[in-house]
Structure formats: structure tokens, C-alpha cells
Amino acid sequence: MISPRHILSFAVAAACAFAAAGAHAQAFPSKPIRWVVGYPPGGTTDILARIMANKLSQSLGQQVIVDNRAGAGNNIGTDMVAKAAPDGYTMLLVNPANAINVTLYKNLPFDFTHDIVGVAGIVRVPNVMEVTNSFPAKTIPEFITYAKANPGKVVLASSGSGTSVHLSGELFKMMAGVDLLHVPYKGAGPALIDLIAGQTHVMFDNMPSSIEHIRGGKLRALGVTTTRRSAQLPDVPAVGEFVKGYEASAWFGMGAPKGTPVEIINRLNKEMNTALADPGTKAELAKLGGDSIAGTPAEFDAVNRMEIEKWSKVVKASGAKVE
């Protein structure tokens, strides 16, 4: 039989632990937070991270620093966060490559589904099929006709092997029956430079990093990859209008190393959702063609699981391989 003294001791210990957890959450953050982005500056992951980092820095009272760690198709940055101390001071900008790489790579030094936990979603955006201005095709049907007449000669640029930019192109190749030569870059920024210069021919880029180039006439948009047209590019058709059943989009959010205290995850989730509800943030994301995916940590984990399943089928069906 448990004595009253033991019950009292247990109650006191539990109360102390609860108070300590509350104090820990209140004290967080007490120093700058590093938000790791697995790509160089200029791409969608970087653009979105900087928008949200500015908002979080204001609400948290500590600077959220975007740390670009490009390389190995987003895996260098992810590995860094997976091995970081689970204290809330090293976070990951989760992006489509994290879900795609689960199937695309066979021997990763981390397990994304086990080592990274969801904190909050940020946004879902269409990709946009765009060509360099000198490319002869002005429409998707013209592009398909030209590509079929020139197999292996049309150069498909991407922000790296395994990105949604890459796999959106692979899905198009498979469904349209065309042979494009894939050339991966270390991020959307470098890939866009060569596409604008005419060194490559086509790209299925995330809309935020390309939309101003399209609006400025530096690139020509042929289609958006969502099932419906985008309000930001209303005159650009959906690829699915010509390639039946085609659909692809990119999603982004924040992840943390496994073991990060739940009170810290909940604090960051709260601040992220508050920022996403702000009219100014909504306007910034809408201008980039994105729809926010605010929600709970569990809901963002569910998004990641759903996307892993979806893109594993594309990787296997297309025969996509790491180059």
C-alpha cells in the first residue's frame, strides 16, 4: 500500500516537473535560432524561410537566422539538423526533397521520418513549367511536338536531383511521352540564371522563385502544375489541360530534431500560425502564388507522410535516379 507521504512526494515531484517545463517554455528562446535551408540563396526554400524568419524574429524576441547549407539534393542540411541537439535552436526548412529523397536515395545517413518531427506547415505552391525566351515552342502542345521531334536534345534544368522541380519534370516526361535531358543544379537560383541565359531550355520551378522573372518577361510560362490555374498567373493554363491527370505542387514547413521538447515545438507552432494569419504575411505569400498550410505539428507530419507516399510512386514509375 502506498503511504500518504509517498503520494505527497509524487505530487510535489510532478508539480515541480510541470513548473520546470513551463519555465523552460517561457524562457525559450534565450538566444538566436538557426533555421537550416538545404539550398543556396535565391530559391523558393530560401525566399520562404526569410519571409517567415523575419516574422518569427519579431514575435520571439530573438533573431531567427537562415543558414543556407546547400548540397547533395538537400541532404546535407537535413543531416545537420537530424544530428543537432534537440533544444529548439536548430530547425529545418522542410521541403519536397525531404519526402522525395526517402525513396530516391538508398543509403542516407539519417531517417527523415524518424529523425525529424514536424513543427508547422507554411505554404503549398504550384510549380510552373517555363522556358527560355528563345525556345521555339509557345504552348504546351507545341513543346511536346518539338520535344518528340528532338528526343534527348531539350535540356530540363532543375534545382537538384530529387527536388519537386526535378520530379515534376520527370512526371511530365513520363505522362507526355517525351525524352528530356535532365541537368541538376545546386539550387533554383543557379538554375534560373542559366535558363534565363538560354543555356538550358525548360524548368518546372516552384512559383515563388520564378514568378518575378515571368512577370518581367525574362522567362515564358507555359503552364502551372496544379489542377487549376493560378490567380497569380491567370492567363497561364494548367499543364493538366493538355496532359490529362498531371498534377504536382510543392509544400514547405518547419521541422525539428527528434526529441525536441513538446513545449518548444508548440511555442514555435503557435508563433508560426500567428504569423501566417497576419494579413501582411498572407499578402506576401499570395503574391508568390502560395496558399498557407497552417495547422498543428501532427497535421504537418501527416502532410509529409502523404507526400512521401505520393512521390515514392513517381520515383519508382519514372525510373528517376540520383545523378
PyMOL commands that set and color helices and strands:
alter all, ss='L'
color gray80, all
select helices_A, chain A and resi 4-27+44-60+72-82+96-104+112-115+140-149+164-176+188-197+207-215+239-241+262-277+279-287+297-318
alter helices_A, ss='H'
color red, helices_A
select strands_A, chain A and resi 33-37+64-68+90-94+116-132+154-158+180-184+202-206+219-224+249-257+291-292
alter strands_A, ss='S'
color yellow, strands_A
deselect
rebuild
show_as cartoon
